[in-house]
Amino acid sequence: MMEVGIMTASSAGSIRREREVALAFAEGGTDEGLYAVRIPEAIDVRAIRVRLGLTQQEFAISFGFSVNTVRHWEQGRRVPEGPTRAYLLVIDREPEAVRKALRILRTGSGD
């Protein structure tokens, strides 16, 4: 048997506010000040690379890292710093968007 809960005015108000924020976001009218950037303290570079099916060298070449840096991260000798952690998070969540943004013509300088 399923229990039926009673919605309080507070719950209804919270749901209404969340609905309004979701609708504003969908329409492109959100206040960017409402959101905070959350970058994890630790990033598992090896897990990201393996999930993408890349060798250390392929990962480094694809996303602009040195192979040695990738090795050091994976072996725990170094830890990615703030902006690099953010970049790795984007690589993890949207690798194709990063690849597209970084794509250059191999015969040219990319400028």
N, C-alpha and C positions, 0 to 999 in steps of 0.2 A: 504494500500500500504506500502510495506516495504522499509525503507531507506537503501541505501547502503553507508557505510562509506568508507573513503579513509584511507588506512593504510600508516602511515608515516614510514620513515626509522627507526626512534627510536622505534616505536611499533614493527616493524618486527624484529629488533635486540633483543628486550626484549623477544619476543616470541621464537626466536631462542635460546637464552640463557636458558630460562626455559625448552625448549625441550631437550637441551643438558644435563641439570641437571637431568631431569626426566629419560633420557636414562641411564646416568651414575649410578643413584640410582638403576634402575632396574637391571643393570649389576653388582651391588655391588662395584662400583668404585668411590663412592662419597668421598669428603673430609669432614670429620666429623666437621671440623672447620667452615663449612658454616652454620651450624645449631645451634640454641640456644634452651636451655631448657626453656619452658614456664610453670610455675607452678602458677595456680590461687591463688590469695590472700585469697579467701574464698572457702571452700569446704563444700557442704551440705551433711554431713554424713548421715543424716536421709533419704534424697532422694536416695542416693546410696543404702543404706540398703533396703529401700522399693522396689526400682527397682529390687533388687536381690531376693525379696520375703523372707527375713530373719528377724527373731526376733532380738532384741538387743543381746541376749545371743548367738544365732546362728552366727551372724555376728562377734562377738568378738572371739568366738571359731574358726571360719573358717579362720580368718585372723590374729590371734595372739594379739588381744587387750584384755584389761580387760573390763568387762561389765561396770564397773563404769566409765571408760574413755569414752566409747561410749555414755553412758548416759549424762555425763558432756558436751561432744561435742554437742549432740543433744539438750540439754537444754540451750546451750549458755554460760555455766559457764566456759568452757575452749575452746580453739581454737587449732586445730592441727598446729604444727610448720612445718617448711620447708620440711625436708625429709619425715615426716609423711604425709604432704599434697601431696607430689609426690607419695608416696605409695598408698594413697587413690585414686588418679587420675588413677593409673594403675589398682587398684581394680575395679574402675568404668568402665574403658574401656576394660579390659581384665581379668575379674574375674576368668575364667577357667584356664588361664595361671598361675595366682597367686596360685590358689588352687593346680594345678599340681606341681608347684615349691615347695610348702610347704608341700606336701603330705608326710606323714611318716607312717611307719607300726605301727599300734596301739599296737601291742604286743611287739614292740622293742623300743629302745631308740631313733631311727632315725639317729644314727651316723653310 
